[in-house]
Each structure stands twice: as C-alpha cells, then as structure tokens.
Amino acid sequence: MIGILDMNMGNLRSVTNAVYSLGYDPKVIHDQEGLKEASHLIIPGVGAYPAAMRQLEAMNLKDAIKDFASTKRPVLGICLGMHIFSTSGEEGGGAEGLGLVPGEVLRIDTQPGLVVPHVGWNNIRFLKEHPVLEKVKDGVDFYFVHSYRYVCEDQQDAFGETEYGDAWPSVVAKDNVIGFQFHPEKSQINGLKLIENFCEWDGKC
Amino acid sequence: MLKRCVKCGLPETYETIEFDASGVCNICRQKNFKDASIDWKARKVMFDQLVEEYRGKYEYDCIVPFSGGKDSTFTLNYLMRKYKLKPLVVQFNHGFMRENLLKNNERTFKKLGVDVLSFTPNWKVVKRLMLEALIRKGDFCWHCHTGIFSYPMHVAIKYNTPLVIWGEPSSEYTAYYDYRDNEIEEVDETRFNRFVNLGITAEDMAGMIKDDFNLDPRDLAPYAYPKTRDLKRLKYRSVCLGSFIPWDVKRNVEEISRDLGWKGDEVEGMPPGKYPYEKIECYMQGVRDYIKYLKRGYSRVTQMTALDLRNDRISKEEADRLVEEYEGKKPPSLQLFLEYLGLSEQEFNEIVAKTVVPPFKPDFETIPSAPNTWDFERWYREGKEKP
C-alpha cells in the first residue's frame, strides 16, 4: 500500500490517480496510525516551507516521518515534499526541516531575463544511477513549478540536475529517501515511469 | 511533383518522413542502422529471457494477435516451433476476411495445433464507425486498427495471460519508433494513441456518433484500450517479435509457405504475382490503398517497391515502371464500400478531398479502374449503390 501524506496543503488527486492507474493501491494518510500500514510514503507538496513544517508539527507527524524513514521503507518527496527533507529552508523567515537529506533550500537566484517562479517543462541530467531512475532516458523533460531550489550539503546526494539560471539538484536521494524538484505526476510517461519505479523500489541503493 | 527519397522513392506525403541533405529518407537510414548497428544476438537473448519469465505460469504462455497475414502467421509458427510455447491465438475479425486467408488460417491452426479465439464485432456498428472515421480523417479503418490492437489486450486480462507477442515492429515502415533509439517498442497505450487510433479514442467516437446512431455504450468496448491499472496489475508485456530478430519479409514468407503451406493472393491494384504475400487479409484493402493515393499521391505499389529498393532487390527503372503501370487505379471494391456506407462516389470524393495531404493534389476525373480479383464476386454485398 502506497501512503500519500495529506498535510492539508493542496491537491493530492493527481498523485493518487497516478499511483492507482499504475496498478498500486494508494492510501491518503493523515496521521501516525496511517503510516503504520504504508509500505512506501509519498509526500506531495504545494505551498511554503515554514507552513509545511508547522503543519507537520501540528499533526504530530514530524518525528513520525523520520521514524518511518528509519525503518528503511522508501520515502518520496515531490517539490515542497522534497524541500522539507533538507536541514533548513530560507523561505518566509526560515525554518528547520526534517534533515533526511542534508542541505538547505534557497530562492532561485534572480538574473536578468530569468522569470521566477520556474514554471514549465525542463530537462534533467542524471548524475548517478539510482533504482528509481531506471529506464528513464537522460535529458528528457519533466514539469516544474517552484521558486526555491535545493542545495545539497554533500554533492553525493544529488542524483540529477537541471539548469534554470544556474544548475541545481532536481533529484536528491540518500539511502531510502528520494526527492524530485519536478512533478512526476504531471510529467506524462517519464514521470509515471518514475512513480512506478518508486512503488517497486525496496529502498535499497 | 512530390519530392521523393532518392533511394526508395517514398514521397514527402508519407507519414513521419524526413529527408537528409543527400535526399535519402529517415526510413532508409534507420534500415541501415537496423542492419549494421543493432546487436541482434543480444536482442535474441533478451527475448529468450522474456519468454522464460512467462512460460508455464499462466493460462497460456502468451497471446498471439493474429490476422492470418504473413507476419502474424510467421510469428505464431516461430513461437510454437522454435520456443514450443502454448499460445492463445486471438483474432479480431474486421469484417472483410478473404477466402484464401480463411483457408490459410484453418491450415495453420490445424497443422500447428493451437487454441484460437475469434471475435467479430457488430457489423452495424462497424459501418457507422467506418463512415465517421472516413469523414473525420479520410481513413475508414479505425474500427479495424483500434480493434486489432485493443481487443487482444482485453483477452490478455480476461485469460490472465500477461505476455502478448506481435509480429512486425512499426520501425520497418515508419519513424514513430526508431530502430536508432535502440529501444524495444512496447505495443502499449502510448503507441496506440500515437498512431493507431488516428487521435480518436473510443470515448471520443461515442460522442461523435451517439446523436444519429442507436449506440449502446458497451458497443465500443472492443475498440477502447483497457485500463492501464488492469494491464499493470497483470504485469503485462506487449512486444513485437521483430524487435528481437531481424525482420526479413521474403525469408519469413518462404518459411511459412514451406512449413504451413501458406498461400499468397492477388490484391486489387497491385502488380499480379509481384507481391502476393502483402495485405491479403482484407477485401477492402483496395479501397484503403485507393484513398491513400487520392490523399497522398502514392499507394501500396510505391510502398512495396520502396521496400525492394531499400533492400536492393529491384532496379529503379523496374520500380518506376510498376508504379507507372499500376498505381492509383480505382478498385472494384469501391462499389461495395459505397454500398455499405450509403454514399455516392461523388460524396465519397468530396469527403476524401477534404483530407488530402498537401502538396499533393488529386485528380478525381481521370482514374482508370483496376481489374477484379478472382474472388470479387464472393465478397459480401449490401445492396444497390446510392444514385
């Protein structure tokens, strides 16, 4: 059963539909109890970093997610869901994250002619192999919507990068945790393949 | 004058064609790649592994979608003789199966000893679908193409048989999938939507015809691709044998003629005796080729000589002569087709004229007729042509 975390911050429908149509059984999770049944956890994310962390605290899920990850079950963060894997984020005055993939989340550097947020299709250059990235071609496009970007403390945790202004990590991973800056649930065949790979993943690298 | 590939003669109105600086088309280029750069030994090993993964574990080892033409007959024969598989043959009857083909099928099934499931959809629905697809796309074969590619997938689910093995990969003829990607073409919903269904799903089609046709919502189920979830839960694989062994049509035909007594046939508008193994399945083939000619300025003669030219099996002069003599003739089956759809030839021409692919401009006035094939008198007729 694939758990999909509901932080009361946006629409989970496309992620749920994607998981369902790929043949898996999604279950929307609201509390610690729900986490027990899940073999995998997906944290979708729409919204602001500090608001998400406050929400996790309020729902008593901050430590529960860390505990879930410590059981070696696979965890996928999407966009903001990935951002909160970091040690901290600077958005909205700053907040502390889950610290699952050490790093910080900073605003995309503004440059002349560069529109922020970064919205639309952009490609990913894979930096390393990973079971979740299997059978997806290097350099194909995925759908992005974001104003903040991940900065890994250890470059070994960056598995894919994308260029918008500068190049920044668009896939981060550490042990049984993986995060996508883009929205695989909105990225057609290649995105669905990533979700399928994740649902098949045993959390080992 | 249409621009044509300097090697094979295919014109610029051919689907997915592109020409390089020397005037050679991408279909010729990927054929070179197929011959020179694909590691066919490795591909064969991949196929061996695939087959072993599924052998003996389900109701059947695999599904073989089967028309009875050279490709599906070769595929079935190959899988049963070389791999000793127990397949379920699935046949979607488009409504126009010819006598020689039916005899071939019976001989093949009996000689090989195999279970066969044949499905014939409602003819009244088929006629309405042909008319709608003709009007919308200038291609009346929607029911056949969607049925052939989706119905066997429904059967795979119903019979809990996840491996589906087709014959020829599309990269032999078009560049929707490219041998050069060195990827295995999956015969899946993406491919179905990319070029099989003309951009019209069964759901779309239902909306298009529901106002003037007494449609039961279930009527179009055979033409709808099964739900991805159902296929994924089955852990299905749907591939072409020709992605794993180099597809050589002439050699394949020799093999099935020798092993199974498979016989070719004459086809309307084709040079007699020259390509007796191609498209012998359907007595509306002549109409299909004729429409193609009116839309795109070439027909099956050009396609067949293009294959031969690409394989250096024919001279350019001989190819030009065949095209000049046989291409673009009006087939006798057009009469039957117009009767089925209740159209006059004038109405038919007006519909087709709207789907012409530029820069070709058809001349509807001066088209000579092709001769009857031997079995013409036995084809199903609906009644009088609309005056």
Interface residues (C-beta under 8 A of the other chain):
Chain A: Y20 S21 L22 G23 I189 E196
Chain B: T190 K227 T228 R229 D230 L231 K232 R233
